[in-house]
Amino acid sequence: MKRRNFLTLFAAPSLLSNSPQTGARGQLTVIHRGRPRAFCGPLAGSGTISLPAVKKAGGISIEAALAKRRSIRSYTGGALTLAEVGQLLWAAQGVTSTDGKRTAPSAMHRYPLEIAVVAQDVDGLANGAYRYLPAKHSLEQLTASLPETRLLKGATPQAQVHSAPAVFVIAAVYERMGQGARNRTWTDYEAGLASENLLLEAVGLGLGAVVTGGVDATRVREAVKLNGNEEVIVVIPVGHPAG
Ligand SMILES: Cc1cc2nc3c(=O)[nH]c(=O)nc-3n(C[C@H](O)[C@H](O)[C@H](O)COP(=O)(O)O)c2cc1C
């Protein structure tokens, strides 16, 4: 086994428990595709990776983002940064008020959505799946993967899911909204609101994305180790647009 793979497989749990292997900022540098990269982002507390502060100004106008948004399925192969991943997660479900309200509205402020990200080529983040923790603007690792493997390989044949540097998983715990079809509709509606936020943020960052509903939802859930009552609704691969 290559040394890089060995590190990827065995370093993650110890990093997440703040072991002495972590550097001063909770980082270990490995070489991936010839580039030095932090194995893990800064650790915010036990088992969480804090995301860089979000930008709340700059970028392009809402109107320009709306006019420019298009489903993008081909990517250059360039990595995303941890800041870009954090910005996209914040756009989808970030907390924007002291009483916990978020970027997207929620019926009866029940917040049934759970967002995960599959990192396939993100500078500062080891490959694997992570749950977004809105209240801490942090990530919690769900599972690790080797740089060459694709966690979602068995979940869809659609190439954009495997070629994107990051894939966002939009899931929900439907029970949080309450029982019945109407509550389920509202939850799905919220998934759409959060998804559009993420899509527009991608445009603002000069990135491309596509809502991909054609996935085996159960396989996605199992692959990313969402082990609660989450149900996967769609995935959204994001990358640098090719062409
Ligand atoms: C719920 C939903 C599911 C979708 N699923 C897929 C998909 O599985 N694969 C895909 O390539 N595009 C998918 N799309 C993207 C649509 O094909 C795309 O939005 C449509 O062609 C319009 O193009 P535009 O997004 O560039 O405006 C999906 C869009 C939505 C809203």
The ligand as a Gaussian input file, in Angstrom:
#p B3LYP/6-31G(d) Opt

LIG

0 1
 C      -35.278000      17.579000      -8.910000
 C      -34.283000      17.646000     -10.053000
 C      -33.605000      16.492000     -10.407000
 C      -32.661000      16.540000     -11.422000
 N      -31.958000      15.404000     -11.707000
 C      -30.985000      15.455000     -12.649000
 C      -30.186000      14.318000     -12.894000
 O      -30.354000      13.260000     -12.323000
 N      -29.187000      14.436000     -13.813000
 C      -28.951000      15.596000     -14.495000
 O      -28.018000      15.627000     -15.282000
 N      -29.705000      16.701000     -14.276000
 C      -30.704000      16.666000     -13.369000
 N      -31.441000      17.790000     -13.091000
 C      -31.139000      19.042000     -13.813000
 C      -32.127000      19.304000     -14.930000
 O      -31.909000      18.407000     -15.982000
 C      -31.953000      20.766000     -15.403000
 O      -32.262000      21.632000     -14.344000
 C      -32.826000      21.072000     -16.598000
 O      -32.342000      20.404000     -17.742000
 C      -32.865000      22.579000     -16.904000
 O      -31.559000      23.063000     -17.195000
 P      -30.854000      24.205000     -16.317000
 O      -30.748000      23.720000     -14.890000
 O      -29.502000      24.398000     -16.924000
 O      -31.685000      25.432000     -16.387000
 C      -32.413000      17.760000     -12.118000
 C      -33.115000      18.905000     -11.749000
 C      -34.031000      18.859000     -10.724000
 C      -34.755000      20.124000     -10.319000

